Amino acid sequence: MSENRELRVAVLGVGLMGSDHVKRLTNKISGARVSVINDFDIERAKSIAAGVPGARVVADPFEAITADDVDAVVLATPSPTHEQQLMECLRTRKPVLCEKPLTPDAESSLRIVKAEAELGVKLIQIGFMRRFDNEYQQLKQLIVEGELGNPLMVHCVHRNPAGPPGFTSAMAVTESLVHEVDSIRYLLDEEITSVQVLQPRSTTLAGAELRDPQLALYETASGRLIDAEIFITTGVAYEVRTEVVGELGSATIGLDVGLIRKTKPGTWGGTITPGFQERFGQAYDTEVQRWVNAARSGAETGNYVDGPDAWDGYAAQAVCAAGVESVKTGLKVPVSMVDKASVLGSRV
């Protein structure tokens, strides 16, 4: 497409994340507009579209993808639908920003990676938004520049005030810890080779199918160790912290060090971020803007992606599969992945 024309975007799925992206594309992002909205709840789709000038509702997601007034797709539908919808985006060669997960399992994610590789272009970007957060980027830069020396360990904390009904111990791995998995791969620039998930005494606030909190222990290809606490039902607020410990020092992000106040009767402190949208709002904005820019200019290079790609989605699913197995057994489980070069060849 011409870089002078707005990118016309179809948003598939307008639940929490999809509707948030519709607002973002309409009010904050330059160079793009929402042209088509799709959701299985047609009335919800109509309600969202009513607030977007020029947007129309299409009931069938595949018709939305192939529509003449659609240049690119934001995919925020339930994960079981992702594989077929992503395949249609590949078939029509339309750039797609896919909210995690790429697909529900490693096997289908690998099929997506292979299908894209056969086209010889990069069309799929995964919504691992933390890579676009200013603090994560600063921490990454410290590592790249060598200020911390060789990273040896990483400590992660991921706490939510509450989880949705029916949230399970396996979902704590696939829906929440998956962000720690991608953050680890992003910061350390290497693959995770094993996972062990330990389950301490559970909080009484957790549902019947959720052991909460959990502690995941990851090991990378070079022998670095990472511990990641996931606590879904703290009843407090949203906390995400990461500390990298290196040979020459350490650095921590996610401390929410804003206004610090001291008041009677001797309290001291600040305010914790209430939810993920507030904590990572800037990251989402940057992620979508960079994706739009890449999608508009990709015809020149064959690369419509500026961020985590299909391989990153596959790698995260492979690690999560080992994590779910460890939830069941409590044992250290090796991560099963194909060799990247065997799929992507010269693109590695």
N, C-alpha and C positions, 0 to 999 in steps of 0.2 A: 504494500500500500504506500501511497505518497506520505512522506513525513509531514506534509502541510495539512493533511486531513486528520480530523479527530478519529481516534480508534473507537470503533463501535463495539461495545461489549455486551455479551449475553451473560447474565448472572443466573446460574442454575442453583436453586435452593435458597430460599430467603428466610431461613430460620435466624438464629442469633448472629452467626458470622456472615451469612449471605446478605441479610438486611443491613448489617453494619457496613459491608463493602459497597452496597448500593449507595448509601449515604456518603461514603468516602469518595467514590467515583464522581458523584454528583456535585459535592460541595467543596472538596479539597484537592482533587487530582486534576492536573492540567493535561491536555492532549487526549482526553478520552471522555466518552459519555455512555451511559447505559441505554441501549436501544431495545433490548429484549429481556424480559423477566420470566422465569419459569419456576414453578413449585408444584408439588403434588396436591397441595391445598390451593386450589385455583382462586378462592376468595382472598386468601392471604396474599397471593401474587398480585391480584387486582388492587388490593389495599396499598401495597408497597408501590406499585406502578403509578398510582394516582398522584403520588408526590414527586414523580420524576418526569420532567417535561420531555415529550417525544418518545417515552418508553411504551412498548406494547407488551401484552401478555401472550405467551405461547404455551399451550398446555403440555405439549410433547417435548421432552428434553432434546431428543435427536433432531426434531424439526427446528428447535431453537439453535442448535449448533450449526446446522446447515443453512440457516436463513441467509438471504442475500444481504441483509442489513446488519450482519454480524461479522466482525473481523477477528474477534478474540473472545475467550470464554473464561469466566470465573466460576470454578466448580466448588460449590459448597453443599452438595447433596449428601445424603447418608452414604457412608463408605462402601456398602455392598453394591452400590450403583456405579462406583467410580470406574471400574475396569472397562465396561462397555462404552461409557461416555468418553473416557480418555481415548479409547480406540477410534471412536468417531471423530474426535478432534484431530487425531493423527491422520486418519483417512482423508479428511478435508484440509489438512495442513493448516489448522488454526491454532495459534498460540493459546495456552491455557495455564491459568494460575489455579492450582488444585490445593484446596485445604487438606491438611493431613487427616488421615493417612493417604498415601498414594493409592493403595488398595488395602483390603482387610488382612492380607497375608503376604508372606515373602514370595510364594510361588507365582501368584498373579502379578505382583509388583515386578518380578523379573520378566514376565511376559511383556509388560509395558516397556521396560527398558530395552528389550530386544527389538520390539516393534519400532520404537523410535530410532534406534541405532540403524535399522535397515533403511530408513528414510534418508539418513545422512544429514539431518537437521535436528536442532534442539528446539523443541516446542513446549516442553512441560517444565513448569516451575512449581515447586512445592512450598506450601505456606508455613515454613518454619521461620516465624517472624523474628525470633530472638537474634538471628544473624544481623538484623537491621537495627537493633536497639543500640543507642549510642554507647551505653556502658559495655555491652558485649564487644562492640567494635574497638573500644579503647583497650579492653583487656586483651583482645586478640593482637592489637598493635604492640602492646608491651611484650607479648610472647615472641612475635615476629622479629622485633628489634633486639631481642636478647636481654632486655633489662632484668628479667627474672632469672636469667640463665636457663638451663635445661629444665623444663617442667617435670616434676616427679610425681606429684599427687594433685588431685582435684577433689574438693569437698562441695557438694551441692545440697541445697535445701529447697524443697518445693511444697509449700503449704497452702491449702485452700480453706476458706471458712466453712464450706459445706459441699457435699456432692449431690448430684441429681438422684432421684429415686431409682433403685435397681442397680446402682453402681457396684461393681464387683472388684475382687482382688486382682483379677486379670485385667480389668479395665484401668486400674491404677497404673499398670505397666503400659498398656497400649494407648491410652488416652492422655496420660499425664507424664509419666516417666519418659515417653517418647521424645519430649522436648529436651530433657536432660541428655538423652542419647545423641540427638543432633547437635546440641551445644558442645558436648564433649568432642565429637568428630570435627566440628568447626574450629574449636579452640586448639586442639592438639594436632589436627590434620593427619589423623591415622585412624585405622579401623579398630573397633572393639572386638576382642576375640573370645571373651567369656563373660558370663553373668551369673551371679548368685543373689537371690532375693531372700532376705531374712525377715521373719515376722515376729516382732516382739509382742508383748501383751497388748491387746486391742482396746481402743477407747470404747466406752459405752455409747458414744454418739454415732458409731458406725452402724450401717445396716447389716442385715443378717448374712449377706454374701460378701461382705467386705472386711478383711483383716486390715486394720488401720491403726498406726502407721506401718510402713514397710521400709526396709533399708536394702538398697541394691548396691552390690559391689561389682564393679566393672574392671576388666583388665584389657589393656590395649596391646597391639602387636609388638611394641617395643618394651612392654613390661611396666608401663605406668599404671597406677591404681587410682580408682575413682570411687568414692562412696556418695550415694545419692539418697537422701531421705525424702520419701513421699508421704505426705500426711493430708488426707482429703478432707477430714471433718474436724478441723481444729476448733471451730466455733469462734475464731478470732478475726482474721482478715486474710489477705492474699500476700504471701511472702515468697519471693524467689531470690536466693542468694547463691553465689558461686565464688569460691576461693581457689586460686591456683597457687600451689606451693612449688617453688623452683629452687635451684641450687644457690641463687644469689638473692632470693627474697620471695615475697608473696604479695598477692593483690586480691582484693575482694570487691565484688560489685553486688548491688541489690540491697544496700543497707537502708534505703529510704531516708537518707540524711537530708531532710529539708529543714523546716522550722523546728527548732528545739526550744521548748518553753519550760519554765519553772513556776509552779503555782502552789497556792495553799491546798492542802496541808502538807506540803513537802513533796509533791509529785514532780517528776522530771521526765521529759520525753517529747515525742512528736506523734505523728499520725501514720499508721500503716496503710498502704494502698488497699482499697476495699475489694478490687477485682482485677482480673487480667486485662480487661479493656482499658482501664485507667493506667495500669502499670506499663502496658506495651502499646498504648495508643500511638506514640511517635513511631514505633517500630512498624506497625501496620501501615501507617501513612507512607513511610519511606519505602517499604516493601512494594506496595501497589504502584507508587509513582515510578520506581525503577523498573518494575515489570512492564508498565505501560510504555516507557521509553524504549525498552528492549523490543517489545512487540512491534512498535512503529518502525524501528530501524533494522529489524532482523533480516529482511530480504537481502540486504547487502552482504551479510556474513553467513547466513544460514543458522544464526544463533539468535533465538527469540527469548532468551533466558538471561536474567541478571540476578542470580541467587542460587539457592539449593535446587538441584535438578532431579530428574527421574532416578538416577543412581542413588542420590542421597535418600530418596523415599524408599527405595528397595533396601538399602543398608539399614535404615532405621527399623524397617519391618523385620529384617532378619535378626537384629538384636532383640527386638521385642518378643519374637517367637521363642528365643532362648529364655528370655525373662519370664514369660508365661509358664514355660516348662519348669523353671526353677520355683515359681510360686507353688506349683503342685508338689514338688519333691523336696524343696529346701536345699538342693544340691547345686554345686557349680556346674553350669551347662555351657559347653562350647557353642560359639556362634557359627552357624553353617551358611557360608556365602560362596558364590562362584567368584573366580578371579575376574577383576574388573577388566583387565586387558583382553580377556577371552571374549568379552561382549562388545566393548567399545573400541578396541584396537587402537588405532592411531589417535583417537580422541582423548585417551587417558593422559 
